[in-house]
């Protein structure tokens, strides 16, 4: 079982890196769209000095990996080197064979960002990483105490601004920002899944009746959360449950049928695992 999970993780990392390489070669690199990261810096060097993008990325990644191990410890394992190495090889080996579908910068930014986000999201989902600016951000955070998010944003902004200066086009930098934004959104979507469920927090004067109705009429489990009013200091039970999106109206109807004064919060629930939903594999 452990060996099968290990094999699944590595196959997932390989698949994700290959998809990312195709995204870079098909949309971003040929059109000088540097969407941040080491790949963006390598794109600038490729168009300036003719250096191969994959090997340039690896040349940055290896010393950064060694430095991160020294500063941050050994928590960055073989998955990091595997992801960085396969991505570098995939970019350079597939470049002559991957067609460039369009030279429209907006289309390249959007579709390149989507496909790269899918690839990187798969890599992260299978516990891998492609090294790059996430390591740089972690190192900056360790040394300067700047948050990782701010450090990552700073590094990516530097790469995108550099691309605009080198290529002499602020427009390319703007398209790079679009691609970076799309990529980050798709990465989150791949890792968390689409919002196929809703979580309810229900504050009612009749929590037992509400819970009973949800369990008997919808067949959904309910959990009581201990709550206390900040103004009244009154103790009360908060009803928590997760339902499918098609059951949202039914839950609201039965809650307000029982207690028209109930306070209800409905929020997205991503990748719900357990009885009545999907199981963890």
Buried (B, 14 or more C-beta within 10 A) or exposed (E): EEEEEEEEBBEBBBBBBBBBBBBBBBBBBBBBBBBBBBBBBBBBBBBEEEBBBBEBBBBBBBEBBEEBBEEBEEEBEEBBBBBBBBBBBBBBBBBEEBEEEEEEBEEBBBBBBBBBBBBBBBBBBBBBBBBBBBBBBBBBBBEEEBEBEEBBBBBBBBBBBBBBEBBEBEEBBBBBBBBBBBBBBBBBBBBBBEBBBBBBBBBBEBBEBBBBBBEEEBEBBBEEEEBEEEEEEEEBBBBBBBBBEEBBEBBBEBBBEBBEEBEBEBEEBBBBEEEEBEEEE
